Structures are given as C-alpha cells and as structure tokens.
C-alpha cells in the first residue's frame, strides 16, 4: 500500500513532550531518593562501616525473603511471579521498590473495595437473564457454548439480534463512525487510550462540540498516560468548557503512585444506545493511515448495532463513575439499549455476540482465558493476529499442543516494530513455536496492530487485548466474542490476505542464530512478563 505524506504536527507538540519528561524526571528523582535512603547506612556510616553494612545486608535479605514468600503466594501467573522474584534477587536494593510500584496487585483493601467490588456488583446487578440464550448457543455449537458459559459466570451476557460489521482497516471504518456520530440524537459515549491532534481527532471533536449545542449528552474518557505525550494536561478542562463531560483515567503526576501501572486500554464508542464500536484503533491519524510512522498501519474497527450494544453501555457507565470519582453512576435505565423504544429493533437469529471487559483489580484474566479456551476448542485451524507476542506458559503450551494435534496454527506479527525491545521479546518465542509446527508471519507492509483470533470459521475474538502480559493482566481491556457470525468469515479472509503480504519465518533463522542473540533472547524471556 502506498505511503501517504506525513502531515505536520501542531507546534505545541514540543510542549507536550516536555510535560511527559518532566513527570518522568520527577518520578526517577523520587525513586532514586528512596534507594539512596535505603543505602544511606552504607554510603554514610555513623559508626563502623562493617557493622552497618552487615545490618543493611541482613535487612535486605529479610525483606527480600518476606517479599519472595508474598510473591509466591499471590494469585498471579507463574511466569509473572518468577520475573518479579528475579528482579528482587538481581536488584536486592531497589527490586522491592520496583515491585511495589509496578506489580499491579499490590494496593490497599479500600482501593480494591472501591474498584473491584463496585465493578463486579454493577455487572451482576444489570446482567440480563441468560439461561435460555445459552441453551440456544449450546444446541448450535457446544464448543462456543463453553466459552459463552464462562463469560456468563464472569458477568458478561450473550446477545443476539445484533448486526455486526468488521472494518478491516481504520480508514475503512472512520467514515462510518463520522456518519454515525453526526446522526446522534440523545447521547454519545467515547473512551480511548491514545488521542492525538490531527484529522481523525479534530474531526470527531468538532462533531462532539456541535452535538452538545444540539442538546446531545456527550461523555468522554481517555487514559492520561496514553495522551501524556500527545495532548496538553488541561485537555479535559477545555472539553468541559465546551460542554463535554470529560474525565481522565489515572492522571499521571510527579508523585509516586503504586497504581500508575494500570492503563485504560479500551476503545469504546456508543451512540444513542443502539450503535457501538470497539477495535484496535485509537483517535490518532496513524490509525487511519493519514500519517506514516511504521509503514502501513494495519488495524480494525468493529461496529455493532442492536442488543449487544448494551454490554458496551454497561462497561462505559461503571468505568465513567470510577474516573469521575462520583458515588452515583449514570442512570443505566436511561441509556440502556432496551429502553430506546423509538428505535427499530433488529432481528438476527443464530448469530451471537458477547461483549466483555478485563478488570486488572480482580484475579479473573477474562480475555486471556477466552483465548485459552478458544485454542483448546479448535478442531481445524487457529488464526491469531497480534502486535506483541508475549504469551504466558499456559497459552504457549496450548498453542504448541494444538499444532502437535494437527491443527493449523498461524500467527501474524508486525514486520516493522513500534517498540524494538518488545519486538525482540516477540521474536524470542519464534524458535520454540516454529519447531513445533506453528507458522509465523511478519506483516511486511508495516505495523500490525490488529488484535484478533479466528477459530474454525465458527468463533472469533476481536477487540483491544494484545497477546501479551500487559494486556492480559495489567490493563483495562474490552472486546467481542463472536459465535456463528457471518463477518467471522470476513475477518478470516482479511487475516489470510495479511498472510499473503507477510514474510513467513523460517525455523533455521532462529534455531541457528548466533549464541549472543540466543542468550539475549533468553535473558529477555526471563523478564518478558514485565514488558
């Protein structure tokens, strides 16, 4: 695909970089001071140096021993535990500090009750009765039923009577999003990870401002970390002045925050309770290929119209309450799909959609488990597209066992990386997978940002969740699990077309590479769950 001219960025872009680096500098200074405080008896002894050195050494051993016991007994995945224990062993002074700052499970009981319990309670309160529909799915496809039943247990309802449209690129879906936003009469919900000025964001923002003037309610959430290097810190204030109910998730600050490692990686649009969007694309021009960063940017949008939009509505409402720090959430009955009686109801039989979301504060890695169950239920083929291939041990084993069982397993990764270190971690898995018959293709036209898995023409996942630890365990994510949907075939064909434009990776290249590269990849694998 032809590259397009890179548009000029706004002049304030330099100021935005400054904001990000000032916060990073303050964070590094505070962390260094903490380390210096721990090492002060060694650096500035008051008495005999040997006594204080011995005291600090014993204290570090005790602290790391206690922390090691704590890590072993957490409910985290085994690779994640091993990586953090390695960090604490190699860096006994500041390893525990890094764990407190970046291990997502360490938080206060009050914070857990505020976030986790509130979210679960909300989903359970508004979850519709699902038994009849689950039985219907069971009669159509027993394999997909097991996954739908698991999602039901997690609080996510299955829906039918929903029209689903798969847009195989950001630029294909963008015009339809604009058309739908312009048609809004009641309300608009938006939630994104990355936003950046340019044609995509500016066009949408102008529509939002115009809709506010027309009396449409507009609610907007964005992740402050995702926008820190692209947008001004006062963006949400400006949006509120324009009548938009705008809030940030986890506003970054120069003070140390042990919860800063969680990100709102979700992408959600809801219009009037009847039309919804998710997918991999954010609100920035590279996602619709108006600018070129890493070659052609391969991404997708998923549009749903009908009952399943209600799942996106529920996810947005409770998350908006958390970001706005209010005790009262938006009135679900007002915004629910099922109360929009002036809209013509859609009738679609034997096609099912389950909207779902991941919550890093609990122990249920929903999308990770859906990926795992889809792999285990496969009978013919598995197509996986991901920008980052950093699976945990159980996912790796499942993919390998599927290939050993004669199932065709094809994985598509980027040909041009956006993060070079993560790209090396991704490649560190190639040799093992290739040796066991898994086919890996690097998308040569550019960067593959699409997150999708298609199995046997019958079921698929697509949404925001990458095949890596950060998405599977640390971030808020959302996606759609599809059963017997006609656009599953369109998604399959799109992935196969990507493969036709990709370079197939050869086993010898990774098995017979230099010993230095093999050691480097082995080292990265130890800490792969931390990337």
VORONU-975509 format. One line per field, with one value per residue (C-alpha): residue number from 1; residue in one letter; y, z, x. Coordinates in steps of 0.25 Angstrom, whole numbers. Layout:
i = NUM	...
aa = a	...
py = Y	...
pz = Z	...
px = X	...
This chain:
i = 1	2	3	4	5	6	7	8	9	10	11	12	13	14	15	16	17	18	19	20	21	22	23	24	25	26	27	28	29	30	31	32	33	34	35	36	37	38	39	40	41	42	43	44	45	46	47	48	49	50	51	52	53	54	55	56	57	58	59	60	61	62	63	64	65	66	67	68	69	70	71	72	73	74	75	76	77	78	79	80	81	82	83	84	85	86	87	88	89	90	91	92	93	94	95	96	97	98	99	100	101	102	103	104	105	106	107	108	109	110	111	112	113	114	115	116	117	118	119	120	121	122	123	124	125	126	127	128	129	130	131	132	133	134	135	136	137	138	139	140	141	142	143	144	145	146	147	148	149	150	151	152	153	154	155	156	157	158	159	160	161	162	163	164	165	166	167	168	169	170	171	172	173	174	175	176	177	178	179	180	181	182	183	184	185	186	187	188	189	190	191	192	193	194	195	196	197	198	199	200	201	202	203	204	205	206	207	208	209	210	211	212	213	214	215	216	217	218	219	220	221	222	223	224	225	226	227	228	229	230	231	232	233	234	235	236	237	238	239	240	241	242	243	244	245	246	247	248	249	250	251	252	253	254	255	256	257	258	259	260	261	262	263	264	265	266	267	268	269	270	271	272	273	274	275	276	277	278	279	280	281	282	283	284	285	286	287	288	289	290	291	292	293	294	295	296	297	298	299	300	301	302	303	304	305	306	307	308	309	310	311	312	313	314	315	316	317	318	319	320	321	322	323	324	325	326	327	328	329	330	331	332	333	334	335	336	337	338	339	340	341	342	343	344	345	346	347	348	349	350	351	352	353	354	355	356	357	358	359	360	361	362	363	364	365	366	367	368	369	370	371	372	373	374	375	376	377	378	379	380	381	382	383	384	385	386	387	388	389	390	391	392	393	394	395	396	397	398	399	400	401	402	403	404	405	406	407	408	409	410	411	412	413	414	415	416	417	418	419	420	421	422	423	424	425	426	427	428	429	430	431	432	433	434	435	436	437	438	439	440	441	442	443	444	445	446	447	448	449	450	451	452	453	454	455	456	457	458	459	460	461	462	463	464	465	466	467	468	469	470	471	472	473	474	475	476	477	478	479	480	481	482	483	484	485	486	487	488	489	490	491	492	493	494	495	496	497	498	499	500	501	502	503	504	505	506	507	508	509	510	511	512	513	514	515	516	517	518	519	520	521	522	523	524	525	526	527	528	529	530	531
aa = x	x	x	x	x	x	x	x	x	x	x	x	x	x	x	x	x	x	x	x	x	x	x	x	x	x	x	x	x	x	x	x	x	x	x	x	x	x	x	x	x	x	x	x	x	x	x	x	x	x	x	x	x	x	x	x	x	x	x	x	x	x	x	x	x	x	x	x	x	x	x	x	x	x	x	x	x	x	x	x	x	x	x	x	x	x	x	x	x	x	x	x	x	x	x	x	x	x	x	x	x	x	x	x	x	x	x	x	x	x	x	x	x	x	x	x	x	x	x	x	x	x	x	x	x	x	x	x	x	x	x	x	x	x	x	x	x	x	x	x	x	x	x	x	x	x	x	x	x	x	x	x	x	x	x	x	x	x	x	x	x	x	x	x	x	x	x	x	x	x	x	x	x	x	x	x	x	x	x	x	x	x	x	x	x	x	x	x	x	x	x	x	x	x	x	x	x	x	x	x	x	x	x	x	x	x	x	x	x	x	x	x	x	x	x	x	x	x	x	x	x	x	x	x	x	x	x	x	x	x	x	x	x	x	x	x	x	x	x	x	x	x	x	x	x	x	x	x	x	x	x	x	x	x	x	x	x	x	x	x	x	x	x	x	x	x	x	x	x	x	x	x	x	x	x	x	x	x	x	x	x	x	x	x	x	x	x	x	x	x	x	x	x	x	x	x	x	x	x	x	x	x	x	x	x	x	x	x	x	x	x	x	x	x	x	x	x	x	x	x	x	x	x	x	x	x	x	x	x	x	x	x	x	x	x	x	x	x	x	x	x	x	x	x	x	x	x	x	x	x	x	x	x	x	x	x	x	x	x	x	x	x	x	x	x	x	x	x	x	x	x	x	x	x	x	x	x	x	x	x	x	x	x	x	x	x	x	x	x	x	x	x	x	x	x	x	x	x	x	x	x	x	x	x	x	x	x	x	x	x	x	x	x	x	x	x	x	x	x	x	x	x	x	x	x	x	x	x	x	x	x	x	x	x	x	x	x	x	x	x	x	x	x	x	x	x	x	x	x	x	x	x	x	x	x	x	x	x	x	x	x	x	x	x	x	x	x	x	x	x	x	x	x	x	x	x	x	x	x	x	x	x	x	x	x	x	x	x	x	x	x	x	x	x	x	x	x	x	x	x	x	x	x	x	x	x	x	x	x	x	x	x	x	x	x	x	x	x	x	x	x	x	x	x	x	x	x	x	x	x	x
py = 0	14	22	36	49	51	63	74	73	85	94	91	76	80	85	72	64	74	70	55	56	66	56	44	52	55	40	36	46	41	26	30	37	24	16	26	25	10	11	22	14	8	21	30	21	27	17	5	3	-12	-13	-4	-12	-25	-18	-14	-27	-35	-25	-27	-42	-42	-32	-40	-53	-48	-42	-55	-62	-52	-53	-68	-68	-57	-62	-57	-65	-73	-66	-53	-58	-63	-50	-41	-51	-50	-35	-35	-45	-38	-24	-26	-11	-5	-18	-18	-3	-6	-18	-8	2	-7	-20	-17	-26	-18	-8	-5	-12	1	3	-11	-10	3	-2	-17	-19	-7	-12	-27	-22	-13	-24	-34	-24	-21	-35	-40	-54	-62	-77	-79	-72	-80	-93	-88	-86	-100	-106	-98	-100	-108	-102	-88	-90	-94	-80	-73	-80	-76	-61	-62	-67	-54	-45	-43	-46	-52	-45	-48	-39	-31	-27	-27	-21	-23	-12	-18	-4	9	17	8	9	24	30	21	26	40	37	31	42	52	44	45	50	46	43	39	31	31	24	23	20	29	42	52	64	62	60	48	54	68	64	56	67	77	68	66	81	83	71	78	90	82	77	63	58	55	47	45	37	36	30	41	33	30	44	50	51	56	65	76	73	83	76	71	85	90	79	82	97	92	85	71	62	59	51	44	31	30	45	44	52	54	47	32	24	9	8	16	3	0	6	8	2	1	7	9	18	17	25	27	13	6	7	3	2	-5	-10	-7	7	19	34	38	39	27	18	23	24	39	39	29	24	10	7	3	3	-10	-9	-10	-5	-14	-8	-14	-9	-16	-23	-25	-10	-11	-19	-7	3	-5	-5	10	14	8	12	26	26	22	32	43	39	40	31	31	25	29	24	11	10	24	19	4	-1	-7	6	12	9	19	11	0	-13	-23	-37	-46	-61	-71	-61	-57	-46	-46	-32	-34	-25	-28	-23	-23	-22	-36	-49	-53	-51	-51	-49	-58	-69	-67	-68	-81	-87	-84	-90	-103	-104	-102	-114	-109	-96	-84	-71	-61	-46	-38	-27	-33	-48	-50	-61	-68	-82	-88	-80	-85	-99	-99	-93	-104	-115	-110	-111	-124	-129	-126	-112	-102	-90	-77	-65	-51	-41	-28	-27	-13	-11	1	-4	-10	-17	-23	-27	-35	-42	-46	-52	-59	-68	-72	-83	-91	-89	-92	-105	-110	-107	-93	-84	-69	-58	-44	-33	-27	-15	-9	-10	-20	-14	-23	-32	-44	-59	-67	-82	-92	-81	-82	-73	-61	-51	-37	-24	-17	-28	-31	-45	-40	-39	-24	-26	-40	-36	-21	-13	-10	-16	-19	-28	-36	-51	-55	-68	-72	-58	-56	-46	-56	-61	-47	-46	-59	-55	-41	-49	-58	-46	-41	-54	-53	-40	-45	-52	-66	-68	-80	-89	-89	-74	-75	-88	-86	-71	-66	-71	-56	-54	-67	-62	-48	-54	-64	-52	-44	-57	-57	-43	-44	-43	-29	-23
pz = 0	-4	7	9	12	27	32	40	55	63	69	83	81	87	100	101	101	112	121	119	122	134	141	137	143	156	157	155	165	176	173	174	187	192	188	194	207	208	204	214	225	215	208	221	233	246	253	248	233	235	245	237	224	231	237	223	217	227	226	211	212	222	213	200	207	212	199	192	201	198	183	183	190	181	170	159	147	150	139	145	159	154	147	159	168	158	159	174	174	164	170	184	188	178	173	185	181	167	171	179	168	157	162	159	170	182	187	199	203	202	187	184	190	183	169	169	177	171	157	159	167	156	145	153	156	141	136	128	130	120	122	110	101	106	103	89	87	93	83	71	76	88	87	87	98	108	106	106	119	125	121	127	140	139	138	123	116	102	92	78	70	67	53	53	43	43	37	33	34	42	29	25	38	40	30	36	50	46	39	52	61	53	54	69	75	90	95	91	100	96	103	97	101	91	86	77	69	54	44	52	66	61	52	63	74	65	64	79	81	71	77	90	84	79	93	91	104	102	111	108	116	112	118	123	121	107	104	112	100	90	97	107	122	122	111	120	125	111	107	120	116	102	109	109	121	120	130	130	136	145	143	143	154	159	172	173	171	172	163	152	144	141	128	121	108	104	91	92	85	88	80	85	92	78	71	77	73	78	72	72	66	75	72	64	50	49	52	39	31	30	35	33	46	44	29	27	40	40	50	50	55	60	58	65	64	73	87	89	90	104	108	104	111	124	123	120	131	142	137	136	150	154	146	151	165	168	177	167	154	141	141	133	130	123	114	112	98	103	107	93	89	77	70	61	67	60	58	55	58	61	62	76	82	96	99	110	118	127	141	146	160	161	159	146	134	125	111	114	118	106	97	104	103	88	86	93	86	72	63	49	50	58	52	62	59	70	70	82	84	99	104	117	119	118	105	99	103	98	84	83	87	77	66	70	69	54	56	46	55	48	56	49	56	51	40	45	60	68	81	78	91	91	77	81	92	82	73	85	84	69	70	80	72	59	63	67	54	57	45	48	38	39	33	23	19	33	47	50	62	60	72	67	67	58	60	51	44	56	66	68	77	73	82	89	96	91	93	104	119	120	112	119	133	135	126	125	112	104	93	86	86	73	70	56	51	36	38	44	30	26	38	34	19	24	33	21	12	22	22	7	9	20	21	26	37	35	46	43	44	59	63	57	60	68	82	86	81	87	101	99	95	107	116	111	113	128	129	117	126	131	117
px = 0	5	11	4	10	13	4	11	8	3	14	10	15	29	22	14	27	32	21	23	38	36	27	37	49	41	38	52	57	47	51	66	64	57	68	78	70	72	86	90	96	106	109	109	112	111	119	128	125	125	114	105	108	105	92	87	91	83	71	71	72	60	52	54	51	38	35	38	28	18	20	20	6	0	-10	-2	2	15	23	20	24	37	40	38	46	57	57	57	69	77	74	72	72	62	56	45	42	40	31	23	22	19	13	-2	-8	-1	-11	-20	-32	-40	-36	-39	-53	-55	-51	-53	-65	-72	-70	-74	-86	-91	-89	-97	-108	-110	-107	-119	-125	-117	-120	-130	-120	-108	-117	-119	-104	-101	-111	-103	-89	-85	-70	-75	-85	-74	-67	-81	-84	-71	-73	-87	-80	-71	-84	-84	-97	-98	-107	-113	-122	-109	-103	-88	-79	-64	-56	-42	-35	-36	-38	-50	-57	-54	-65	-76	-72	-73	-87	-92	-87	-94	-107	-107	-120	-118	-105	-90	-80	-66	-54	-40	-26	-18	-23	-15	-18	-20	-31	-37	-37	-40	-52	-58	-56	-63	-75	-76	-76	-87	-95	-94	-100	-111	-115	-108	-101	-86	-77	-63	-52	-37	-25	-16	-3	-7	-9	2	12	2	-8	-8	-11	-22	-30	-41	-43	-44	-54	-63	-63	-69	-80	-74	-74	-59	-50	-37	-33	-21	-16	-1	6	21	18	20	7	6	-6	0	4	-11	-16	-29	-26	-41	-47	-62	-72	-87	-97	-111	-111	-113	-99	-86	-71	-59	-46	-31	-31	-29	-32	-20	-16	-7	-18	-25	-12	-13	1	12	20	24	19	5	-3	-12	-23	-38	-52	-63	-77	-89	-104	-115	-116	-101	-98	-104	-91	-83	-92	-91	-75	-75	-85	-77	-64	-68	-73	-59	-52	-61	-60	-75	-83	-95	-93	-101	-115	-114	-129	-128	-116	-119	-122	-134	-141	-138	-153	-152	-142	-146	-142	-132	-135	-123	-124	-113	-102	-97	-89	-83	-77	-66	-56	-44	-42	-28	-32	-38	-32	-40	-32	-44	-39	-27	-36	-45	-32	-28	-42	-43	-29	-33	-47	-41	-42	-37	-29	-26	-22	-16	-12	-5	5	12	14	18	9	9	14	-1	-4	9	7	-8	-3	8	-1	-11	-1	4	-10	-11	-18	-13	-7	-3	1	3	12	18	28	32	32	27	35	48	50	36	39	51	43	33	44	49	37	39	49	40	27	33	40	26	19	13	14	18	17	23	14	24	16	17	12	1	-7	-20	-23	-32	-33	-42	-44	-51	-60	-69	-64	-55	-50	-46	-44	-33	-26	-12	-5	4	5	1	-12	-15	-12	-10	-19	-34	-38	-51	-54	-65	-66	-74	-81	-86	-86	-85	-74	-65	-62	-59	-49	-43	-41	-35	-25	-22	-19	-10	-2	-1	6	15	28	28	38	48	52	67	68	64	69	83	85	97	100	100	86	81	86	80	66	67	70	58	49	52	46	37	24	29	29
